[in-house]
Amino acid sequence: MGSSLSVLASIAILRSSFNEFVPQELRSYLLEFSRRFSSEHTVVVKESHEGSTNHLFNALVTYLGSNASCTSSASGPRRLTVGKNESMKVLTYGLDRNSEIVDDFHGVPMKWAYYTDFNSALHYELRWYELRFHKRYIDMVKNKYLPYILEMAKKIKDQNRVVKFFTTRGGRDGWSSKGINLDHPMTFKTLAMDGDLKQKVVEDLNSFIRGKEYYKKIGKVWKRGYLLYGPPGTGKSSLIAAMANFLNFDIYNLNLSAVNSDSSLEYLLLHMSNRSILVLEDIDCSIMLQNRQAGDHQPDNNNQISRPQVTLSGLLNAIDGLLSCCGDERIIIFTTNYKDRIDPALLRAGRMDMHIYLSYCTFSTFKQLAANYLDLWEHDLFSCVEELIKEVEVSPADVAGELMKNTDPMTSLEGLIKFLEIKQKSEAKSLESPPLGLQGHEIKSELDSNSLNEKDKHQLRKSCKNPDSGDSTFQNQKEVKSPAAYSTSLKEKEYTIKAEFQPILEAILSKHGDIAANCSLHSLQCRSSFLEIVCGIVHTLQATEIKNLQLLELKSMLSSIRDLESVELEVGWLRQKLNKIIQAMLPVEQCDTLQEFKSENIQDIKEMGRKAEACNADTLTLPKDTETIPSTDAKLRCFSHKSLVDGLL
């Protein structure tokens, strides 16, 4: 033992003496000369390269640190550094000075060593990596191994970095400086969404992430657009959070109303990072983007303070013009409750590549919510919930709210069923027809009376001139008798709708006053969009005969009217008219179903008779078709000789 220690001490003394008396230049020459007879080749990677940061050095810090944390103690380095910063989710590891590690690449050992030296003259620490490998693999190292390290280091950083959320500070002020950590827990595993649609979205995202070379091959910018649309509370924001967590992309939430010019918008997009998601929520309501299909008319802004804002042309150029090529791996997401209010130019392929409709809660969505909130996959009450969900329109957010009220599965499900039953009764009540004694002019009188009472409540409404159009449908002199105090000019109110709907809107304002005056959304563009929906429904009723209408189409109209009433648009008169038409059509559909059922049964009985005759058996006596289904023409007689909008305008 003592002899071994003395040998080691002698070697240490000789080494220190050699370093002290032999100059550095001579030592380097001797080392280089000895390498000529070695089969190994050495590559040095310094911290700086040609006066700037060496990206390969930074990549090695990440790549070798990750390998060192996963390598067994037998083959790995004995000393590691470890730490964590705000931009990373996990602990990061690295090699300590004078440490070595062996990396295996395609069966070839790559021997890495990390060295540091302090320059006392410059008061600067020099750091570098040395790679040693057999000289026969020099081409593989240059062409494959080093590019592989750069690629893997980028993937490791992207996977481990914290997702950030940025908002606009207005115009040239740019984005919030550091952003905030997005700690949203939503993932595709916990997202309540139709299973097939969810899988389709995940596959599309994976295809986009792996498509760098493909986009380069076809000459397109590496970006993708998604339109999320559907009723409120159906999970549009949750889907965005799940996409950000799945991709580990930062979110840039752009509020167009805070951007005062096209150049400011360009400035914001130029200062977005790669691997990011640009979100424009409720794009149809944020600013006045003129729908070019609505006509050439411009709104009169005499009563509004004019200020610069983003134009439709500027937005189109920003998301799909030359500016869009200033960044890679970017996703653009628009959200809206009403897809038809967005200019088609914004929705075409290349801008919004995938349109995702998020519907009301389905049974599949409910089962995911029950699994998330109650840890339930099956229950006796599921069948009852399934039947109710088919009958009512309820958002996943409403269902989730009911499930959160109690952690006991039975109590929670019973509460949800009660909630759905109440909603079902409410929807059924809205479909009820008017009382039997209320016919003809009495119904019209009640509508006029209710409308007038609503007008009396709001003294600020202006008057609407009688439309000078020659269309007799909108100029029934007996119906257009609103006092001048309640009529208002379309031009004065500045509502911007399609040109073909202007006469309809003027007739509505003449008859019922400003039905959007008390809308809970104060944006003039939103109110114009709502009025355009009303005019579209009236236009459909005016241009269609009742025999050509489908019950499903009428129920869709009625659902839209309920949505408008939820934002306090005064369209009760239109809802009552739709209810009358639906009640008149329900017996027709029921009779058609009974007739079809009866025909099928008679055919079955006749078939059995033919088989019995073939077997020389007693011939079956077929029942006589003595019962006839009553004609339902009388139900529709009141609509057959007049327009469906008669009495509305």
PyMOL commands that set and color helices and strands:
alter all, ss='L'
color gray80, all
select helices_A, chain A and resi 2-21+24-35+55-70+135-160+171-173+195-209+212-218+236-247+256-258+262-270+283-286+292-294+312-320+322-325+339-341+344-347+363-374+382-391+396-403+409-430+441-457+472-474+484-486+490-493+499-512+524-543+546-548+551-566+572-614+633-640
alter helices_A, ss='H'
color red, helices_A
select strands_A, chain A and resi 40-46+48-49+52-53+80-83+92-95+99-105+108-119+124-134+164-167+180-181+223-229+250-253+276-280+330-336+354-357
alter strands_A, ss='S'
color yellow, strands_A
deselect
rebuild
show_as cartoon
